[in-house]
Amino acid sequence: QVQLVESGGGLVQPGGSLTFSCAASGNIFKIYAMGWYRQTPGKQREKVATITNGGATDYADSGKGRFTVSLNNAKNTVYLQMNSLKPEDTAVYYCNVVADEYLEHWGQGTLVTVSS
């Protein structure tokens, strides 16, 4: 059993910043990658940013230059720093981990609202 505990999120004004964290725990032998996805009502979940255990990152075009994903391998914790937030960044953000046998696990989601 893998548990993902997310923290961060909330209400922020346009142009503001937020930082998320997500800690993975439980029956984990190896983590291959962690990252963040987001979803808005009526739309499919989309990738925001991912990072491998070797540090390779991948960002959606919408977040390039504004978002930074990082990983603390020792703590099995992934972070997402979001700057210059826009109203269109409003969504539920989900933590994702690819662990043993390349199985994916998801966090419970945290709501981000960008509004004045």
Residue, then its C-alpha position, 0 to 999 in steps of 0.5 A: q500500500v502506497q500513501l501520498v500526502e499532499s500539502g499546499g494549495g488554496l486561494v491566490q491572487p493572479g501573479g502570486s505564488l504557491t508551493f506544493s509538496c507530496a510525500a510518498s510512504g508505505n510499501i515502496f521499494k523504488i520510486y521511478a518518477m513523481g510529478w503533478y497533474r491537474q484537472t478542471p471540471g469537464k476536462q481530462r487530467e493533464k500533466v503539469a510537471t514530472i521528475t524522474n529519480g535521476g532528476a530529469t524534468d518534463y513540463a507542460d507548455s503552460g507551465k514552462g518558465r513559471f513552474t519548477v518541480s523538484l524531488n527529494n529522493a531521500k524523503n520520497t517527496v516531490y515539490l512544485q513551485m508555481n510562480s506568476l499564477k494565472p486564473e487559468d491555472t485554477a484546478v485540482y492538482y494531483c500528486n502522482v508517483v510511479a513506483d514498484e513495477y511501474l505502477e502509478h499512484w495518485g494523491q487525493g488532490t488539492l484545489v488551487t484557485v487563482s482569483s482576485 
